[in-house]
């Protein structure tokens, strides 16, 4: 993995984020946005960040569970923590490709082959999708109009799990590339990738981690709920129901379209749905979007970049120590 290339993509995504937020601000009206920002109850911001951080922490628990499932042993909890949060720093790369950094770092720190750990990212996305579908299901019944997206994602999840767990079908699909010389070279790695996928897609793992993800993502919904409370909306069950519908739908939409960190797609969906369902001004919806996206995206990116810097430094120091140790020094002639 070319880390320098990832850093370049990260910088481009940050610039894209600046463009997106500037565009939303001026589309809504700069003065109205400034007024809504001034009226926000900033005392609630620490609570919002704590709630979104809880989601990160429970997702780390899921990461640890998946590592045990694929047989990763002897990895220090500190290293596992830094590896997982380093991945958060790269979620705004195109298609979230930077999250594969976790597998790369796991190999560098522990020696686990990338092909064995890479399916964890798929399992994480799958259980996240299940959780978001569960959370927004009540809103589907109340607000309607999103049945097609709900059904497409739900059917996709079921088909993926079913194929992954039916070994004959999965192996036939994997070996379609046997006749292609370039692909044939990687058949052993592909088979190792599948074996990890098979374990991670067990009914027990999908159900347990789907439930944990539902619990985890609901903290972000609560953060979104308190964002609207901070804007002066009445904090009642109706607001919570709408928050539990808007945020998951926007998150799923941004995940399906694979834009860097959902930039543009998530913001557009959050503003549009908030205005439509909560009957608030576009400026208030824009401010709510900026705040929750800071807590659910940019705050995680900041934490992730700090974790990545710490871990990269440690890896460099370990490599220097190993290179200078007597055991690895070149023997005299």
C-alpha positions in Angstrom: 0.0 0.0 0.0 1.4 3.4 -1.0 0.9 5.5 2.1 2.1 8.7 0.3 -0.6 8.1 -2.3 -3.2 7.8 0.4 -2.0 11.1 1.9 -2.4 12.8 -1.4 -6.0 11.4 -1.8 -6.7 12.5 1.8 -5.7 16.0 1.0 -7.8 16.1 -2.1 -10.8 14.8 -0.1 -10.3 17.5 2.5 -10.3 20.1 -0.2 -13.4 18.6 -1.6 -15.0 18.8 1.8 -14.2 22.5 2.0 -15.8 23.0 -1.4 -18.9 21.1 -0.4 -19.4 23.0 2.8 -18.7 26.4 1.2 -21.2 25.5 -1.6 -23.9 24.5 0.9 -23.3 27.7 2.9 -23.6 30.0 -0.1 -26.5 28.0 -1.6 -28.5 28.4 1.6 -27.3 32.0 2.3 -24.2 32.9 4.3 -26.0 35.4 6.6 -28.7 32.9 7.5 -26.2 30.2 8.2 -24.2 32.5 10.4 -27.4 33.5 12.3 -28.3 29.9 12.9 -24.8 29.1 14.1 -24.9 32.0 16.5 -28.3 30.7 17.9 -27.0 27.1 18.4 -26.7 26.0 22.0 -22.9 25.2 21.9 -23.0 23.8 25.5 -24.5 20.6 23.8 -21.5 20.1 21.5 -19.4 18.2 24.0 -22.4 15.8 24.6 -22.8 15.4 20.8 -19.0 14.5 20.5 -19.2 12.1 23.4 -22.2 10.3 21.7 -20.4 10.0 18.4 -17.2 8.8 20.1 -19.3 6.0 21.8 -20.1 4.8 18.3 -16.4 4.7 17.4 -15.6 2.8 20.7 -18.3 0.1 20.1 -17.1 -0.3 16.5 -13.6 -1.0 18.0 -15.2 -3.7 20.1 -16.5 -5.2 16.8 -13.1 -5.0 15.3 -11.6 -6.9 18.2 -14.3 -9.6 17.9 -13.6 -10.0 14.2 -9.8 -10.3 14.8 -10.5 -13.2 17.2 -12.7 -14.9 14.7 -10.0 -14.9 12.0 -7.4 -16.2 14.5 -5.3 -13.1 15.2 -3.6 -13.8 18.5 -0.9 -12.0 20.4 -1.8 -8.5 19.1 -1.5 -5.9 21.9 -4.7 -4.1 22.7 -2.9 -0.8 22.4 -1.7 -1.7 18.9 -5.1 -2.9 17.9 -6.6 0.3 19.1 -4.2 2.4 17.1 -4.7 0.3 14.0 -8.4 0.6 14.1 -8.5 4.3 14.7 -5.9 4.9 12.0 -8.5 3.6 9.6 -10.9 6.3 10.7 -8.5 8.9 9.5 -8.8 7.5 5.9 -12.6 7.2 5.6 -12.7 10.3 3.4 -10.6 8.7 0.7 -12.5 7.8 -2.5 -14.7 4.7 -1.9 -13.2 4.6 1.6 -10.3 2.7 0.1 -8.1 4.2 2.7 -9.8 2.0 5.3 -7.8 -0.9 3.9 -5.0 0.8 5.7 -6.0 -1.2 8.8 -5.1 -4.5 7.0 -1.8 -3.0 5.9 -0.9 -1.8 9.4 -2.0 -5.1 10.9 0.4 -6.9 8.6 3.2 -4.4 9.5 2.6 -4.7 13.3 1.5 -8.3 13.7 2.3 -10.1 10.4 -1.3 -11.0 9.6 -1.7 -11.4 5.8 -3.8 -8.7 4.2 -5.9 -11.3 2.5 -6.9 -12.8 5.8 -7.9 -9.5 7.5 -9.3 -7.6 4.5 -12.7 -9.3 4.8 -13.2 -7.6 8.1 -13.9 -4.3 6.3 -16.6 -6.1 4.3 -18.1 -7.5 7.5 -18.0 -4.1 9.2 -19.9 -2.5 6.3 -22.4 -5.3 6.1 -23.3 -5.2 9.8 -23.4 -1.4 9.7 -25.9 -1.6 6.8 -28.0 -4.0 8.8 -27.9 -1.7 11.8 -28.9 1.4 9.7 -31.8 -0.5 8.1 -33.0 -1.6 11.6 -32.8 1.9 13.0 -34.6 3.6 10.1 -37.2 0.8 9.7 -39.8 2.6 11.8 -39.3 5.7 9.8 -39.9 3.7 6.6 -43.4 2.8 7.9 -44.2 6.3 9.0 -42.7 8.4 6.2 -42.7 5.9 3.3 -41.2 6.8 -0.2 -38.0 4.9 0.6 -39.2 1.3 0.2 -37.1 0.7 -2.9 -33.8 1.7 -1.3 -34.7 -0.3 1.8 -35.5 -3.5 -0.1 -32.4 -3.2 -2.4 -30.0 -2.9 0.5 -31.8 -5.6 2.5 -31.9 -8.1 -0.4 -28.2 -7.3 -1.1 -27.2 -8.1 2.5 -29.1 -11.4 2.5 -27.7 -12.5 -0.9 -24.2 -11.7 0.1 -24.4 -13.6 3.4 -26.1 -16.6 1.7 -23.5 -16.9 -1.1 -20.6 -16.4 1.4 -21.9 -19.2 3.5 -22.7 -21.6 0.7 -19.1 -22.9 0.0 -19.8 -24.7 -3.4 -21.4 -21.6 -4.9 -18.8 -19.2 -3.5 -15.9 -21.4 -4.7 -17.4 -21.7 -8.2 -17.6 -17.9 -8.4 -14.1 -17.5 -7.1 -12.6 -20.0 -9.6 -14.2 -18.3 -12.6 -10.9 -16.5 -12.9 -8.8 -19.7 -13.1 -8.7 -19.4 -16.9 -7.3 -15.9 -16.7 -3.5 -16.0 -16.3 -3.3 -12.7 -14.3 -6.0 -13.8 -11.9 -4.9 -17.4 -11.6 -1.7 -16.2 -9.9 -3.7 -14.9 -7.0 -6.0 -17.9 -6.5 -4.3 -18.9 -3.2 -4.7 -15.4 -1.8 -8.3 -15.3 -3.0 -9.1 -18.5 -1.3 -7.6 -17.2 2.0 -9.7 -14.1 1.6 -12.8 -16.3 1.2 -12.0 -18.4 4.2 -11.9 -15.4 6.4 -15.2 -14.1 4.8 -16.8 -17.5 5.5 -16.0 -17.3 9.2 -17.0 -13.6 9.5 -20.4 -14.3 7.7 -21.5 -17.0 10.1 -25.1 -16.5 11.3 -23.9 -16.0 14.9 -21.3 -13.4 13.9 -23.8 -11.5 11.7 -26.5 -11.5 14.3 -24.3 -10.5 17.2 -22.4 -7.8 15.4 -25.5 -6.6 13.7 -27.1 -6.1 17.1 -23.9 -4.4 18.4 -23.8 -2.1 15.4 -27.5 -1.2 15.9 -26.7 -0.2 19.5 -23.5 1.6 18.4 -25.1 3.6 15.6 -27.9 4.7 17.8 -25.4 6.9 19.7 -24.9 8.8 16.5 -28.7 9.2 16.1 -28.8 10.6 19.6 -26.1 13.0 18.7 -28.1 14.1 15.7 -31.2 14.4 17.9 -29.4 16.7 20.4 -28.1 18.8 17.4 -31.7 19.7 16.6 -32.4 20.3 20.3 -29.4 22.7 20.3 -31.1 24.6 17.4 -34.2 25.1 19.5 -36.5 22.2 18.4 -38.6 20.5 21.1 -36.9 17.3 22.3 -39.7 14.7 22.1 -40.3 11.3 20.6 -41.3 12.6 17.3 -38.0 14.4 16.8 -36.1 11.3 17.9 -38.1 9.2 15.4 -37.3 11.6 12.6 -33.6 11.8 13.5 -33.5 8.0 13.5 -34.8 8.1 10.0 -32.9 11.0 8.4 -29.4 10.1 9.6 -29.4 6.4 8.6 -31.0 7.1 5.2 -28.4 9.8 4.4 -25.6 7.5 5.6 -26.8 4.6 3.5 -27.1 6.8 0.4 -23.6 8.1 0.8 -22.2 4.6 1.3 -23.9 3.3 -1.8 -22.5 6.1 -4.0 -19.0 5.6 -2.6 -18.1 9.3 -2.6 -15.1 10.2 -0.3 -16.6 10.0 3.2 -20.0 10.5 1.6 -19.1 14.1 0.9 -21.8 15.9 -1.0 -24.3 13.0 -0.9 -24.7 12.9 2.9 -24.8 16.6 3.3 -27.4 17.0 0.5 -29.6 14.2 1.9 -29.3 15.5 5.5 -30.3 19.1 4.5 -33.1 18.0 2.2 -34.7 15.5 4.6 -34.4 17.8 7.6 -36.2 20.6 5.8 -38.9 18.2 4.5 -39.6 16.3 7.7 -38.8 18.8 10.4 -40.2 21.9 8.8 -37.1 24.0 9.6 -35.3 26.6 7.5 -32.6 25.5 5.1 -30.0 27.5 7.2 -31.0 25.5 10.4 -30.8 22.3 8.4 -27.4 23.2 7.0 -26.0 24.0 10.5 -27.4 20.8 11.9 -25.7 19.0 9.0 -22.3 20.8 9.6 -22.4 19.9 13.3 -23.3 16.3 13.0 -21.0 15.7 10.1 -18.2 17.2 12.2 -19.0 14.8 15.0 -19.6 11.7 12.8 -16.9 12.3 10.2 -14.3 15.0 10.7 -13.9 14.4 14.4 -13.1 10.7 13.6 -10.7 11.8 10.9 -8.8 14.0 13.3 -8.6 11.2 15.9 -7.6 8.7 13.2 -4.8 10.9 11.8 -3.4 11.3 15.4 -3.5 7.5 15.9 -1.9 7.0 12.5 0.9 9.4 13.3 1.6 7.7 16.6 1.6 4.2 15.1 3.7 5.2 12.1 6.3 6.7 14.4 6.4 3.5 16.5 6.7 1.3 13.4 9.6 3.5 12.2 11.4 3.3 15.5 10.9 -0.5 15.7 12.4 -0.8 12.2 15.4 1.3 13.1 16.0 -0.6 16.3 15.8 -3.9 14.4 18.2 -2.7 11.7 20.7 -1.6 14.3 20.5 -4.6 16.6 23.5 -6.9 16.7 21.4 -9.9 15.7 20.6 -8.3 12.3 23.9 -6.6 11.7 26.0 -7.9 8.9 28.5 -10.5 10.0 32.2 -9.6 9.4 33.9 -11.5 6.5 
